[in-house]
Amino acid sequence: MVEVFKTNVQKKAQSKMLLCILSEAFPSFKINFDLSDCDKVLRVEGDNVKSLRIMILVKEYGFNCEILLDEQQNNGEAENRPDNYRGD
């Protein structure tokens, strides 16, 4: 399973620090950042990825972290909403 997160990590030094922390917490996962992406993407690959734990850990170090839904998932959600959906 691969989970992709949108972050606000800007600098390579910040990503390296987080990679060390995340790799220690989740040694069996393959973890990397793509800071060239506009969403400053964090990718985590492994069996049974603990998305909530990852987001909490990243946020504990002062960074934003949320699951990045792909366009297919976003489009599917909109298509499955009733016509009178107001978002509340």
KENU-632788 format. One line per field, with one value per residue: residue number from 1; x negated, y, z of N, C-alpha, C, CB in turn. Coordinates in steps of 0.001 Angstrom, whole numbers, plus 500000, padded with zeros to 6 digits. Each point is the difference from the previous one (the first is absolute). Last residue first. Glycine has a CB too. Example, Ala and Ser with C-alpha at 12.3 -4.5 7.8 and 13.67 -1.06 7.14 Angstrom:
lokol 2  1
nxx 487150  500894
nyy 497750  494908
nzz 507080  502075
caxx 499180  500890
cayy 501190  501190
cazz 500060  500000
cxx 500770  499100
cyy 501090  501200
czz 500730  500000
cbxx 498816  501892
cbyy 499372  498827
cbzz 497855  501246
! end
This chain:
lokol 88  87  86  85  84  83  82  81  80  79  78  77  76  75  74  73  72  71  70  69  68  67  66  65  64  63  62  61  60  59  58  57  56  55  54  53  52  51  50  49  48  47  46  45  44  43  42  41  40  39  38  37  36  35  34  33  32  31  30  29  28  27  26  25  24  23  22  21  20  19  18  17  16  15  14  13  12  11  10  9  8  7  6  5  4  3  2  1
nxx 522458  499112  504489  501046  504208  497467  496533  494399  498319  498420  497953  498248  498888  498023  497712  499116  498807  497687  498564  500321  495372  501456  496746  495820  498821  495682  499768  500319  504659  501574  496683  501674  504676  499122  497478  503446  503425  497368  496951  500147  500455  496055  498079  499783  501031  498680  500700  500132  499856  502982  496803  495190  495445  500571  502023  497991  500537  500987  500532  501073  497324  498448  503383  496765  495535  501973  502781  495896  497050  503631  500887  495056  499922  504182  497854  495711  502598  504721  504949  503469  504634  501379  503996  498327  501109  499764  499027  500930
nyy 519926  498870  498862  496164  500404  496993  496615  498618  496454  503617  502421  495661  498585  504439  499489  495205  501408  504020  497728  502868  500557  499518  504549  501401  504957  499345  500523  495282  499095  500575  496449  497466  501368  499129  495885  498990  501304  497496  495970  497071  494924  500191  505129  504006  504838  504030  504979  503677  504783  500221  501971  496511  501468  498291  495209  497586  494204  496185  495101  498223  496979  503916  503741  501812  499586  500943  503492  501517  499167  501559  503665  500777  499108  502663  503372  499422  500042  503303  499169  496193  501384  494916  497551  494351  495903  495094  495801  494992
nzz 504250  495342  498528  496273  497624  496939  503632  498314  497130  497056  503809  501729  495380  499256  504444  499020  495348  501700  505419  505099  503016  505428  502218  502573  500952  504116  504832  501172  501325  495384  498949  504034  498953  495161  501330  503440  496590  496472  501458  495162  500362  496262  497392  497267  501767  496709  501969  495591  500533  495976  496800  500436  500848  504551  499723  504736  500413  503300  498784  505591  502686  502708  500924  503523  497867  495584  502226  502494  496038  496983  503211  499885  495131  499578  503026  497568  495775  501710  499380  501436  499782  497468  497598  500381  496733  502355  496607  502237
caxx 500031  498708  499546  498916  500274  500073  501332  500803  500852  501004  500967  500777  500949  501094  500746  500785  501032  501117  499722  500854  500239  500047  501352  499957  501308  500305  500383  498786  499303  500562  499510  498559  499795  500415  499017  498775  500269  500115  500737  499498  500778  501203  499815  500373  499699  500526  499392  500553  498926  500603  500653  501440  500201  500153  499790  500626  499233  500499  499162  500597  500301  498811  500579  501326  499814  499362  500999  501009  499354  499740  501241  500308  499061  500447  501230  499604  499452  498551  499412  498547  499454  499362  499641  500405  499354  500798  499295  500850
cayy 500121  499928  501346  499990  501045  501318  500343  500849  499193  499296  500971  500514  498980  499976  501250  499920  498986  500590  500174  499148  500611  499028  499465  498708  499529  500036  501324  500751  500236  501212  501145  500121  500517  501404  500768  500087  500921  501385  500645  501344  500564  499270  498850  498736  498915  498699  498944  498671  499564  499569  501166  499985  500722  501427  500637  501291  501035  501356  500793  500788  499122  499486  499036  499597  499367  498703  499066  499742  499252  498651  499234  499815  498997  498687  499633  499660  498643  499871  500815  499903  501338  500617  501381  501092  501242  501133  501282  501180
cazz 501463  500643  500353  501001  500973  499352  499477  500872  500863  499202  499482  501116  500419  499022  500128  501223  499778  499258  498579  499180  498694  498910  499749  499326  499557  498566  499531  499684  501267  500599  499218  500233  501356  500013  499229  500818  501096  499535  501099  500299  501106  500381  500876  499402  500918  499582  500798  500241  500907  501266  500612  499753  498739  500261  498703  499721  499319  500217  499097  498927  498862  499301  499057  500479  501304  499759  499471  501035  501089  499491  500088  501410  500511  499521  500711  501373  499990  499866  498945  500167  499787  501158  499669  500871  499596  500448  499975  500000
cxx 500338  500018  498674  499496  498939  500186  500000  501380  500870  500980  501115  501069  500874  501066  501186  500839  500895  501136  501251  499640  500797  500367  499938  501425  499820  501429  500334  500308  498714  499344  500488  499421  498528  499765  500349  498923  498759  500182  500110  500924  499445  500652  501321  499707  500537  499545  500660  499105  500313  498974  500633  500640  501477  500154  500275  499738  500837  499132  500598  498928  500582  500297  498885  500612  501330  499753  499405  501003  501016  499344  499830  501255  500278  499076  500467  501211  499603  499559  498542  499356  498495  499616  499413  499547  500597  499205  500980  499108
cyy 498718  500132  499984  501418  500049  501132  501418  500226  500831  499234  499299  500956  500474  499002  500028  501257  499885  499023  500503  500213  499007  500730  499049  499479  498676  499539  500120  501321  500802  500327  501312  501203  500229  500632  501486  500822  500180  500991  501502  500655  501356  500698  499307  498878  498716  498940  498699  499124  498608  499509  499665  501182  500041  500821  501485  500369  501265  500987  501410  500660  500754  499127  499377  498883  499470  499254  498616  498966  499606  499138  498572  499148  499691  498898  498609  499586  499554  498548  499671  500719  500024  501440  500611  501335  501133  501259  501076  501239
czz 500675  501516  500750  500244  501100  500997  499443  499378  500935  500869  499234  499505  501143  500407  499053  500164  501230  499790  499292  498544  499166  498718  498825  499869  499280  499747  498526  499295  499795  501337  500623  499253  500264  501374  500050  499295  500873  501139  499723  501028  500457  501187  500263  500984  499392  500984  499561  500877  500543  501015  501349  500724  499611  498729  500195  498558  499817  499228  500005  499149  498803  498780  499162  499152  500538  501298  499768  499530  501069  501071  499496  500173  501471  500515  499582  500832  501407  500091  499721  498813  500264  499684  501268  499423  500837  499667  500454  500000
cbxx 500639  499125  502376  499333  502433  500949  501078  497906  498286  498349  498186  498026  498399  498404  497905  498250  498465  498390  498260  501865  497855  500651  501091  497674  500877  497581  498599  498772  500965  502161  499984  499858  502051  501717  499593  500535  502419  500972  499182  498982  500573  499018  498037  499545  500073  499995  499514  501136  499505  502029  500432  499995  497704  498666  500651  499734  498666  500886  499348  502013  500386  498876  502176  500320  498050  498934  501183  499723  497852  499766  501266  498922  498270  500975  500644  498077  499186  499736  501577  500163  502218  499144  501839  499884  499586  501129  498444  501857
cbyy 502319  500904  500714  497670  499741  498894  498442  501127  498233  499817  501726  499738  498272  500656  501165  498541  498747  501485  498171  500086  501387  498126  502096  499506  502368  499582  500804  497835  497866  499519  498586  497510  498809  499489  498018  497766  499318  499134  498243  500215  497665  497822  501116  500899  501543  500704  501555  500186  502401  499399  500891  497471  499309  499682  497890  500733  498224  499365  497965  500396  498163  500086  501307  502318  501525  500930  501920  502329  501228  500919  502120  502207  500796  501076  502427  501605  500367  502276  501769  497770  500994  497756  500220  498470  499135  498651  499242  498762
cbzz 499743  497931  500089  499293  499512  498001  501661  500877  499871  498162  499860  501509  499259  498196  500681  501057  498438  498875  500075  501705  500121  501584  500901  500904  499799  499463  501773  499837  500888  498850  497896  500314  500780  498235  498477  501019  499972  497900  501655  497670  500723  499155  501051  497684  502023  497575  501997  497809  500629  498727  497713  499741  499267  502051  498679  502395  498825  502286  498514  501424  501628  502176  499919  500859  500459  497954  498929  500854  499562  497677  499718  500517  498356  497939  500151  499833  497655  500978  500636  501279  500639  500748  498204  501987  497621  501879  498112  501227
! end
